[in-house]
Amino acid sequence: MKADPIKIEIPKTDSKLFAYTRLDLIPTLFGLFHLALFFALYYLFPRVSLWVTVPLGFLYAFLINANINGVSHNFIHNPYFRSPLLNRLFGVVESVACCFSQTYYDVVHMQHHKGNSDRKDEHGETTDWISIYRHGHDDEAENVWSYTFLSFFRDNPAAISRELRKRGESEVRWGNIELATFIVILAAMAIIGSDGTVLNWRFVVFFLPFMYLGHCLSYLNGYYRHFGGNTEEPIAWGVSSYGKIYNWIFFNNGYHAEHHFRPKCHWTKMHAFFLQIQDKQRAAGVRVINQPHMLGFLDPNLPTKSRALGPQSAEGETASATPA
């Protein structure tokens, strides 16, 4: 007898606006709120004290992490709108809010799924450009802190552009539009402050560290979504975390082993998919942590690097854990 195929449920809607479900209004509003906070920081900076703008800066940085790994991430796999133009325009919104090109991110993320945080080959290369093993030594994962704080500077624009050109000139054009829109807006903010100040360098000095911190938090999040995963077993490529609040904020990206196993599974169907495959996950030793991924270093059962490399390395909880 053939084994039952593992299928995912594709949500369907009669909405003329949304492609899959009206619930995609929620991440859409999240993305718009994040963009509004970006402009609010610019407007408020010369008008209120640092006691207000600094906490808002930290909130903005946290939302970069949540946006990249929630809204923007899910948008890559299942674009929210029926209209291609609306999807392109929302990509511009996300590019400005997160300070990078959504189209370029799509390229890097698809490369991530081709390699699934793979280890180095015989030439010392990884398919996944952001693999936690890419800059590691002795076939071990890189140190978490160097990965977190250096990955922001490691993107290879030439490699991304080459891959993007394979998709056609339209993709290249929109990637450039997204980058140019963010650069022009930030340059305009640097030239003129919201209070009319010429050469608004103080705002730029204030803003850039929070932008960098947000991306670092995203890489920290990504590190523990794979550290301790089984690079040889597709169902166990990722590490999952099932906390409710975490998955509300990150739109179910905590279900990361499930996501890598079936990347097209819509964020609203992740829990149901988990229930469908949990026995298979348990048998494969899928690693599950109780902390949100960006706090994975607090896991009391964190495997050592050498243990993390083995196909059955998880010392912590496994997929027998059920989301609360």
FIMI-581183 format. One record per residue (C-alpha): z, x, y. Coordinates in pm, 1 decimal, padded with zeros to 6 digits. Layout:
<atoms>
<<Z,X,Y>>,
...
</atoms>
This chain:
<atoms>
<<00000.0,00000.0,00000.0>>,
<<-00076.9,00117.7,00351.2>>,
<<00212.3,00159.7,00590.5>>,
<<00241.1,-00104.2,00861.6>>,
<<00063.2,00021.8,01175.4>>,
<<00287.2,00078.2,01475.7>>,
<<00149.3,-00137.4,01753.8>>,
<<00258.2,-00191.8,02110.4>>,
<<00256.7,-00521.5,02294.1>>,
<<00033.6,-00525.9,02600.8>>,
<<00170.9,-00769.7,02860.6>>,
<<-00075.8,-01025.3,02992.2>>,
<<-00065.6,-01228.7,03309.0>>,
<<-00275.9,-01485.3,03492.4>>,
<<-00191.9,-01316.9,03821.9>>,
<<-00494.9,-01243.7,04036.3>>,
<<-00307.0,-00951.0,04194.0>>,
<<-00127.8,-00771.7,03910.3>>,
<<-00306.3,-00632.9,03605.2>>,
<<-00027.8,-00667.4,03346.1>>,
<<00273.5,-00857.0,03477.3>>,
<<00413.7,-00991.5,03800.9>>,
<<00721.4,-00778.9,03730.2>>,
<<00517.2,-00484.3,03856.0>>,
<<00600.1,-00623.0,04199.1>>,
<<00941.1,-00453.6,04156.4>>,
<<00815.7,-00091.8,04127.1>>,
<<00558.9,-00169.9,04397.3>>,
<<00836.3,-00271.6,04637.5>>,
<<01034.7,00037.1,04532.6>>,
<<00739.7,00258.3,04628.5>>,
<<00703.7,00083.1,04963.4>>,
<<01077.6,00116.6,05030.4>>,
<<01058.5,00487.5,04955.2>>,
<<00769.5,00523.4,05200.5>>,
<<00966.6,00327.2,05461.4>>,
<<01263.1,00562.5,05415.0>>,
<<01030.8,00859.5,05474.8>>,
<<00931.1,00716.9,05813.5>>,
<<01287.6,00603.5,05886.6>>,
<<01410.5,00961.9,05853.1>>,
<<01151.7,01067.4,06111.3>>,
<<01244.1,00784.6,06348.7>>,
<<01621.1,00819.9,06316.2>>,
<<01646.7,01200.0,06325.2>>,
<<01663.3,01238.1,06705.9>>,
<<01861.0,00917.4,06753.2>>,
<<02160.1,00936.9,06519.7>>,
<<02401.1,01205.4,06407.0>>,
<<02367.2,01426.1,06100.0>>,
<<02645.2,01218.3,05945.1>>,
<<02378.5,00949.2,05907.2>>,
<<02060.0,01148.0,05848.6>>,
<<02200.5,01392.9,05591.8>>,
<<02314.7,01117.0,05348.6>>,
<<01977.6,00946.6,05402.8>>,
<<01810.0,01280.0,05327.0>>,
<<01995.3,01305.6,04996.7>>,
<<01899.4,00944.9,04919.2>>,
<<01537.3,01026.4,04995.6>>,
<<01552.6,01330.0,04763.8>>,
<<01702.1,01121.7,04482.5>>,
<<01431.4,00860.7,04532.8>>,
<<01160.1,01126.0,04500.2>>,
<<01300.0,01192.5,04153.8>>,
<<01326.4,00822.4,04068.3>>,
<<00981.6,00748.6,04209.3>>,
<<00800.7,01033.0,04034.1>>,
<<00965.6,00954.2,03701.7>>,
<<00960.4,00577.3,03736.3>>,
<<00720.8,00408.1,03976.3>>,
<<00460.0,00682.2,04001.9>>,
<<00482.3,00770.9,03632.2>>,
<<00435.6,00414.9,03508.6>>,
<<00154.4,00364.0,03759.6>>,
<<-00035.2,00651.2,03594.6>>,
<<-00022.8,00493.0,03250.8>>,
<<-00062.4,00128.2,03351.0>>,
<<-00200.4,00087.5,03706.4>>,
<<-00031.7,-00212.6,03862.1>>,
<<-00320.4,-00396.8,04025.4>>,
<<-00641.9,-00561.6,03912.1>>,
<<-00821.7,-00432.6,04218.5>>,
<<-00931.8,-00066.7,04193.6>>,
<<-00906.6,-00042.4,04572.7>>,
<<-00545.5,-00164.0,04571.7>>,
<<-00463.9,00092.0,04304.5>>,
<<-00620.1,00364.0,04518.7>>,
<<-00429.4,00252.6,04827.4>>,
<<-00101.3,00240.7,04638.7>>,
<<-00180.7,00592.2,04518.9>>,
<<-00195.4,00696.5,04885.6>>,
<<00141.4,00524.6,04945.5>>,
<<00293.8,00716.9,04655.3>>,
<<00137.1,01043.3,04770.2>>,
<<00295.7,01020.5,05113.8>>,
<<00631.7,00894.9,04984.9>>,
<<00658.9,01169.4,04719.0>>,
<<00484.8,01444.1,04920.9>>,
<<00207.7,01519.2,04672.7>>,
<<-00120.5,01374.8,04549.4>>,
<<-00083.2,01091.8,04300.2>>,
<<-00425.7,01176.6,04156.8>>,
<<-00329.0,01541.9,04111.0>>,
<<-00005.7,01429.5,03948.8>>,
<<-00212.8,01218.0,03709.3>>,
<<-00399.2,01531.6,03597.8>>,
<<-00080.5,01733.2,03545.6>>,
<<00088.1,01446.7,03364.2>>,
<<-00203.7,01385.5,03129.6>>,
<<-00196.4,01757.7,03048.7>>,
<<00172.6,01711.3,02973.3>>,
<<00083.5,01443.2,02718.7>>,
<<-00181.6,01663.3,02560.8>>,
<<00080.1,01928.1,02488.3>>,
<<00402.8,01726.1,02478.6>>,
<<00610.3,02021.8,02597.8>>,
<<00458.4,02243.5,02329.7>>,
<<00559.2,02600.3,02246.3>>,
<<00339.9,02900.4,02321.1>>,
<<00039.9,02969.8,02101.8>>,
<<-00064.9,03312.6,01975.5>>,
<<-00203.2,03392.6,02321.2>>,
<<00122.6,03306.0,02494.3>>,
<<-00017.1,02985.5,02643.4>>,
<<00093.8,02622.7,02628.0>>,
<<-00134.7,02321.2,02650.3>>,
<<00127.0,02145.3,02861.3>>,
<<00134.6,02312.2,03203.5>>,
<<00494.0,02201.5,03261.8>>,
<<00624.1,02270.7,02911.0>>,
<<00985.2,02390.6,02906.2>>,
<<00862.2,02670.7,02675.7>>,
<<00581.1,02795.4,02901.9>>,
<<00795.2,03049.2,03087.2>>,
<<01054.4,03100.8,02815.9>>,
<<01099.6,03409.7,02600.3>>,
<<01132.2,03470.2,02226.4>>,
<<00989.6,03124.2,02152.5>>,
<<01281.2,02958.2,02328.0>>,
<<01293.6,02711.9,02613.2>>,
<<01322.0,02855.7,02960.6>>,
<<01662.1,02855.0,03129.5>>,
<<01717.5,02513.7,03282.1>>,
<<01793.5,02642.3,03631.9>>,
<<01489.1,02865.6,03666.8>>,
<<01276.6,02576.6,03537.0>>,
<<01438.1,02339.0,03787.0>>,
<<01408.8,02553.0,04098.0>>,
<<01087.8,02749.8,04030.7>>,
<<00857.8,02486.5,03879.8>>,
<<00778.2,02344.9,04224.6>>,
<<00596.7,02671.4,04306.4>>,
<<00411.4,02708.6,03975.9>>,
<<00138.8,02445.2,04007.7>>,
<<-00207.9,02594.9,03972.9>>,
<<-00431.1,02408.7,04221.2>>,
<<-00745.4,02573.7,04079.3>>,
<<-00670.3,02456.3,03724.6>>,
<<-00584.5,02107.6,03848.7>>,
<<-00906.5,02091.6,04051.2>>,
<<-01115.4,02204.9,03753.5>>,
<<-00964.5,01935.1,03535.2>>,
<<-01004.3,01675.9,03809.5>>,
<<-01373.7,01755.6,03851.2>>,
<<-01427.3,01665.0,03486.4>>,
<<-01330.4,01309.9,03584.6>>,
<<-01597.5,01286.5,03852.2>>,
<<-01640.0,01330.6,04224.0>>,
<<-01462.3,01004.7,04302.3>>,
<<-01138.7,01140.5,04157.0>>,
<<-01177.3,01463.9,04352.9>>,
<<-01241.8,01269.9,04671.8>>,
<<-00935.1,01046.9,04631.9>>,
<<-00714.8,01341.4,04540.8>>,
<<-00824.3,01513.6,04860.7>>,
<<-00771.0,01194.6,05063.0>>,
<<-00415.2,01166.6,04931.7>>,
<<-00334.5,01529.0,05008.0>>,
<<-00494.8,01512.5,05350.8>>,
<<-00309.1,01191.9,05440.7>>,
<<00029.2,01345.0,05362.5>>,
<<-00052.6,01674.8,05537.2>>,
<<-00182.4,01501.6,05850.2>>,
<<00122.3,01273.3,05871.1>>,
<<00369.0,01558.9,05825.3>>,
<<00178.1,01773.6,06075.5>>,
<<00185.4,01490.0,06327.8>>,
<<00560.1,01455.5,06275.2>>,
<<00599.1,01829.0,06332.8>>,
<<00398.3,01817.9,06656.2>>,
<<00557.6,01511.8,06817.7>>,
<<00903.1,01371.0,06747.8>>,
<<00972.0,00999.6,06742.5>>,
<<01145.7,01042.9,07080.3>>,
<<00844.4,01217.7,07231.0>>,
<<00969.5,01572.6,07171.8>>,
<<00684.7,01823.9,07157.8>>,
<<00693.0,02072.8,06869.2>>,
<<00937.5,01876.5,06652.7>>,
<<01033.2,02177.9,06440.1>>,
<<01396.1,02068.6,06394.4>>,
<<01286.4,01764.0,06196.5>>,
<<01062.5,01974.7,05971.4>>,
<<01346.6,02220.2,05905.7>>,
<<01567.4,01921.8,05823.8>>,
<<01311.7,01742.1,05606.2>>,
<<01157.1,02015.6,05389.5>>,
<<01477.7,02108.5,05198.7>>,
<<01528.0,01744.7,05098.1>>,
<<01166.1,01720.3,04987.9>>,
<<01211.4,02035.2,04777.6>>,
<<01541.3,01908.7,04636.5>>,
<<01375.8,01583.6,04528.3>>,
<<01111.8,01770.0,04331.0>>,
<<01374.1,01999.8,04179.5>>,
<<01568.3,01695.4,04060.5>>,
<<01247.9,01566.6,03903.6>>,
<<01200.4,01892.2,03712.6>>,
<<01565.8,01888.0,03605.7>>,
<<01509.7,01535.9,03478.6>>,
<<01197.7,01649.6,03292.6>>,
<<01373.1,01945.4,03131.3>>,
<<01627.5,01734.7,02946.7>>,
<<01368.4,01476.4,02849.3>>,
<<01242.1,01744.1,02608.3>>,
<<01519.2,01998.2,02550.2>>,
<<01628.2,01950.2,02189.7>>,
<<01318.2,01748.7,02101.7>>,
<<01111.7,01827.3,01793.5>>,
<<00783.1,01982.0,01904.2>>,
<<00634.4,01931.8,01556.1>>,
<<00711.0,01560.4,01513.5>>,
<<00527.0,01309.8,01738.9>>,
<<00791.2,01037.8,01712.6>>,
<<01055.3,01292.0,01819.6>>,
<<00865.7,01480.7,02091.9>>,
<<01090.5,01337.0,02360.9>>,
<<01464.7,01294.2,02408.3>>,
<<01586.0,00945.7,02498.9>>,
<<01869.8,00811.1,02711.5>>,
<<01947.4,00440.0,02703.1>>,
<<02191.1,00378.1,02990.3>>,
<<02115.8,00045.6,03156.8>>,
<<02160.8,00146.3,03519.5>>,
<<01961.0,00465.5,03467.7>>,
<<01673.5,00272.8,03310.5>>,
<<01681.8,00004.7,03578.8>>,
<<01640.9,00267.4,03850.0>>,
<<01384.3,00474.8,03656.8>>,
<<01195.5,00175.1,03513.7>>,
<<01275.7,00252.9,03149.4>>,
<<01162.9,00613.9,03155.2>>,
<<01488.1,00690.2,02976.3>>,
<<01307.7,00567.5,02664.3>>,
<<01127.1,00897.5,02658.5>>,
<<01081.6,00961.9,02287.0>>,
<<00932.2,00613.3,02269.8>>,
<<00708.7,00686.4,02567.7>>,
<<00562.7,01006.0,02423.0>>,
<<00502.8,00833.5,02091.4>>,
<<00308.9,00550.9,02261.0>>,
<<00232.0,00645.8,02624.0>>,
<<00051.6,00317.7,02701.3>>,
<<00355.8,00105.2,02621.8>>,
<<00434.4,-00086.6,02940.7>>,
<<00774.7,-00020.9,03098.8>>,
<<00877.1,-00385.4,03048.2>>,
<<00819.1,-00354.5,02671.1>>,
<<01004.4,-00028.9,02606.9>>,
<<01325.0,-00179.0,02471.0>>,
<<01134.8,-00406.3,02234.1>>,
<<00931.7,-00108.7,02114.5>>,
<<01252.4,00087.9,02056.8>>,
<<01383.2,-00193.5,01836.4>>,
<<01054.8,-00190.9,01643.4>>,
<<01063.5,00180.4,01557.8>>,
<<01433.6,00270.8,01559.7>>,
<<01452.2,00312.8,01180.7>>,
<<01161.3,00557.1,01190.5>>,
<<01323.7,00739.0,01482.9>>,
<<01650.6,00768.5,01294.0>>,
<<01469.9,00915.1,00994.0>>,
<<01292.2,01167.9,01219.0>>,
<<01615.4,01273.1,01392.8>>,
<<01513.5,01166.1,01742.8>>,
<<01759.0,01312.3,01988.7>>,
<<01949.0,01068.5,02212.1>>,
<<02188.2,01162.2,02492.8>>,
<<02436.5,00940.2,02673.1>>,
<<02380.3,01092.0,03017.5>>,
<<02083.8,01026.7,03246.1>>,
<<01834.1,01304.7,03180.1>>,
<<01901.5,01484.0,03507.2>>,
<<02265.4,01517.0,03396.9>>,
<<02167.9,01636.3,03050.8>>,
<<02353.8,01963.6,03104.3>>,
<<02676.2,01758.5,03074.6>>,
<<02593.9,01654.6,02719.3>>,
<<02885.1,01773.8,02500.2>>,
<<02647.7,01808.3,02203.5>>,
<<02384.5,02009.3,02388.3>>,
<<02204.4,02226.0,02131.1>>,
<<02178.6,02598.8,02180.5>>,
<<01831.3,02727.5,02257.9>>,
<<01776.5,02857.4,01906.8>>,
<<01884.9,02529.2,01754.9>>,
<<01663.8,02342.9,02001.4>>,
<<01358.2,02508.2,01851.0>>,
<<01405.0,02384.0,01496.0>>,
<<01234.2,02068.8,01371.3>>,
<<01566.4,01906.0,01287.3>>,
<<01772.5,02047.3,01569.8>>,
<<01952.1,01753.0,01721.4>>,
<<02325.6,01795.8,01697.7>>,
<<02398.3,01501.3,01922.5>>,
<<02342.2,01134.4,01867.7>>,
<<02016.9,01020.2,01713.9>>,
<<01808.9,00707.3,01742.2>>,
<<02066.9,00511.8,01549.9>>,
<<02227.3,00462.6,01890.1>>,
<<02146.4,00121.2,02031.8>>,
<<02106.4,00065.1,02407.1>>,
<<02405.5,-00119.0,02545.7>>,
</atoms>
